[in-house]
Amino acid sequence: MDIETDVLVIGGGMAGLVAGITAAQAGSDTIVVRKGLGATADSSGAIDIAGYLPGGETPFISPVEGLAAFSSLLPFHPYTALGHSESGETDFERIVDTARESVHWLKDTLDGTSASLVGTLDSNIGGLSVIGTWKPTCLLQSTMYTERLGNEDEVLLFAGISGMPSFIPSAAAKSFIDLVMDSGIGPRKVVHTLIEGFSVSKQPNLSGMEVARFIESDKGLSDFAKLLKEQIGKVDATLVALPPVLGAKNPQSVKKYLERETGVEVFELISFPPSVPGYRLQRSLETALKKAGGKLMVGYDASKFVKDELNIITIALDGPRRFIQVEPKSVVLATGKFIGGGIASGRESLEEPLFGLPVLNSERIPVKDTRPQRMTKVTSVQSEGHSVFECGLGFDSRFRPTDSNGATYSTNLYVAGSVLCGYNYHVEKSGLGVALATGRVVGRFASESAKEVS
Ligand SMILES: Cc1cc2nc3c(=O)[nH]c(=O)nc-3n(C[C@H](O)[C@H](O)[C@H](O)COP(=O)(O)OP(=O)(O)OC[C@H]3O[C@@H](n4cnc5c(N)ncnc54)[C@H](O)[C@@H]3O)c2cc1C
């Protein structure tokens, strides 16, 4: 055997890294392997816990309100399973306690990193997006948060960067003005500008990451501050909304510098993928894993396994240079959904590629005979969402995947994050929240189970 470990986590997105950090902090020898980047690195980096009920148009006032709705209406939702007691009852207090503990823990873990967070479980924050709309979320990266968007006296400037097509400040300003007019809340003066002459590169179509890296250089930062100050002066702006480009490594100090040089508060908008804040979240969690004593192996594809009647015995990792056999005491499967690769979709079926576990829908019915196309709707954007996103692995009361008979597949295999069935993160706005809460619980279970074997 090449490597022995207490806990092997397969998948290095939010769920896998949270499970890995938790297990390492509990004293287990922990390895997290990932073959690549998944949805976490592509996400907006804002941690949604519960935004909407599927089909609902009105956002939850708070994640707690959302957890209450999910747990009373959606019996197979992963959040509901957090409250299952030994007797099979659902204890709502337990769900809230678990979610609250996960939120506190994540904020502590990311404090002082490039992805430090603001927010609580008791109210959703309205994050402003690059298209000038609100998104309800639980935790925003501190550089994306401002309390001043509700003030009518502010002069809000949406400032884009010439050559960066993913943010069109005039369109954002127009949608935002519509929202302010509808609600009667927010700045009465909203303006926009495109900053010209910020020479990041000679190439057209600048990405957010290119701009973020250049802004972090000494020249980039002072040039940008000068150009931004000029635009602010033209309209007497008091608050500036920028695309999320305030640096990949230390956005808080870029924000402070810009605010000092311009005399005006700046904040980042929530953007579409690929997003710099998603990358910051991914990297900050990876650093936290190493700090907790865990090991990260990048570029390794868990491709084979050996199992006896009860337990997973070995996992084979297909690496960049060689094949490695790992003998873990317990295993966490946190391989994500379609982007991560935890669920694969062909024309005829959905599959779980590593263990061949059955893929179930949100009613816990196997979808082996349903073509994925049948689980999507004709129009892409709608409040009920596409049921294909609710499909994933079934699990028992300790988050161990179930087999085709609905029985626990293996006593030492746990599952967390978007590979689970029973929730639709697109419409619920619950993606990173489910990955966080289930990763936290499963990290503890996997560590306890490894200790029992020792
Ligand atoms: C474009 C986009 C934007 C989003 N925005 C938000 C948002 O703003 N807020 C929010 O809360 N949620 C958002 N979500 C949802 C959220 O990103 C996901 O629900 C969450 O990241 C899932 O985390 P995960 O750890 O389960 O999976 P992933 O992050 O997908 O991680 C899966 C990991 O498993 C690895 N892997 C898979 N198979 C193997 C294997 N065989 N061997 C080794 N490694 C393997 C992958 O390489 C990857 O590292 C967004 C999703 C998308 C797609």
The ligand as a Tripos MOL2 file, in Angstrom:
@<TRIPOS>MOLECULE
LIG
   53    58     1     0     0
SMALL
NO_CHARGES

@<TRIPOS>ATOM
      1 C1        -21.7240   29.0430  -11.9240 C.3       1 LIG1
      2 C2        -22.1340   28.7210  -10.5280 C.ar      1 LIG1
      3 C3        -22.3210   29.7640   -9.6180 C.ar      1 LIG1
      4 C4        -22.7160   29.4610   -8.3170 C.ar      1 LIG1
      5 N1        -22.8710   30.4980   -7.4270 N.ar      1 LIG1
      6 C5        -23.1610   30.2080   -6.1470 C.ar      1 LIG1
      7 C6        -23.2630   31.2520   -5.1840 C.ar      1 LIG1
      8 O1        -23.1200   32.4150   -5.4900 O.2       1 LIG1
      9 N2        -23.5350   30.9120   -3.8960 N.ar      1 LIG1
     10 C7        -23.7270   29.6110   -3.5110 C.ar      1 LIG1
     11 O2        -23.9830   29.3740   -2.3360 O.2       1 LIG1
     12 N3        -23.6520   28.6060   -4.4040 N.ar      1 LIG1
     13 C8        -23.3540   28.8680   -5.6960 C.ar      1 LIG1
     14 N4        -23.2680   27.8620   -6.6010 N.ar      1 LIG1
     15 C9        -23.4300   26.4710   -6.1320 C.3       1 LIG1
     16 C10       -22.1630   26.0270   -5.4040 C.3       1 LIG1
     17 O3        -21.0280   26.5200   -6.0820 O.3       1 LIG1
     18 C11       -22.1130   24.5000   -5.3280 C.3       1 LIG1
     19 O4        -23.3170   23.9970   -4.8140 O.3       1 LIG1
     20 C12       -20.9650   24.0780   -4.3940 C.3       1 LIG1
     21 O5        -19.7560   24.7060   -4.7800 O.3       1 LIG1
     22 C13       -20.7880   22.5750   -4.4140 C.3       1 LIG1
     23 O6        -19.6330   22.2450   -3.6980 O.3       1 LIG1
     24 P1        -19.1030   20.7650   -3.7130 P.3       1 LIG1
     25 O7        -17.9030   20.7420   -2.8450 O.co2     1 LIG1
     26 O8        -20.2090   19.8370   -3.4180 O.co2     1 LIG1
     27 O9        -18.6900   20.4690   -5.2400 O.3       1 LIG1
     28 P2        -17.5650   21.1050   -6.1670 P.3       1 LIG1
     29 O10       -17.1680   22.4470   -5.7370 O.co2     1 LIG1
     30 O11       -18.0520   20.9280   -7.5660 O.co2     1 LIG1
     31 O12       -16.2980   20.1740   -5.9250 O.3       1 LIG1
     32 C14       -16.2090   18.8620   -6.4120 C.3       1 LIG1
     33 C15       -14.7640   18.4210   -6.3320 C.3       1 LIG1
     34 O13       -14.6760   17.0170   -6.5630 O.3       1 LIG1
     35 C16       -13.5820   16.7530   -7.4150 C.3       1 LIG1
     36 N5        -13.7790   15.4270   -7.9880 N.ar      1 LIG1
     37 C17       -14.8680   14.9480   -8.6490 C.ar      1 LIG1
     38 N6        -14.6770   13.6350   -8.9720 N.ar      1 LIG1
     39 C18       -13.4440   13.3030   -8.4820 C.ar      1 LIG1
     40 C19       -12.6860   12.0980   -8.4960 C.ar      1 LIG1
     41 N7        -13.1450   10.9650   -9.0390 N.pl3     1 LIG1
     42 N8        -11.4490   12.0990   -7.9340 N.ar      1 LIG1
     43 C20       -10.9610   13.2350   -7.3740 C.ar      1 LIG1
     44 N9        -11.6500   14.4030   -7.3200 N.ar      1 LIG1
     45 C21       -12.8770   14.4390   -7.8580 C.ar      1 LIG1
     46 C22       -13.6030   17.9420   -8.3610 C.3       1 LIG1
     47 O14       -12.3860   18.0560   -9.0580 O.3       1 LIG1
     48 C23       -13.8450   19.0740   -7.3560 C.3       1 LIG1
     49 O15       -12.6490   19.4230   -6.7160 O.3       1 LIG1
     50 C24       -22.9040   28.1140   -7.9090 C.ar      1 LIG1
     51 C25       -22.7100   27.0840   -8.8230 C.ar      1 LIG1
     52 C26       -22.3340   27.3720  -10.1100 C.ar      1 LIG1
     53 C27       -22.1300   26.2570  -11.0720 C.3       1 LIG1
@<TRIPOS>BOND
     1     1     2 1
     2     2     3 ar
     3     2    52 ar
     4     3     4 ar
     5     4     5 ar
     6     4    50 ar
     7     5     6 ar
     8     6     7 ar
     9     6    13 1
    10     7     8 2
    11     7     9 ar
    12     9    10 ar
    13    10    11 2
    14    10    12 ar
    15    12    13 ar
    16    13    14 ar
    17    14    15 1
    18    14    50 ar
    19    15    16 1
    20    16    17 1
    21    16    18 1
    22    18    19 1
    23    18    20 1
    24    20    21 1
    25    20    22 1
    26    22    23 1
    27    23    24 1
    28    24    25 2
    29    24    26 1
    30    24    27 1
    31    27    28 1
    32    28    29 2
    33    28    30 1
    34    28    31 1
    35    31    32 1
    36    32    33 1
    37    33    34 1
    38    33    48 1
    39    34    35 1
    40    35    36 1
    41    35    46 1
    42    36    37 ar
    43    36    45 ar
    44    37    38 ar
    45    38    39 ar
    46    39    40 ar
    47    39    45 ar
    48    40    41 1
    49    40    42 ar
    50    42    43 ar
    51    43    44 ar
    52    44    45 ar
    53    46    47 1
    54    46    48 1
    55    48    49 1
    56    50    51 ar
    57    51    52 ar
    58    52    53 1
@<TRIPOS>SUBSTRUCTURE
     1 LIG1         1 GROUP 0 **** ****
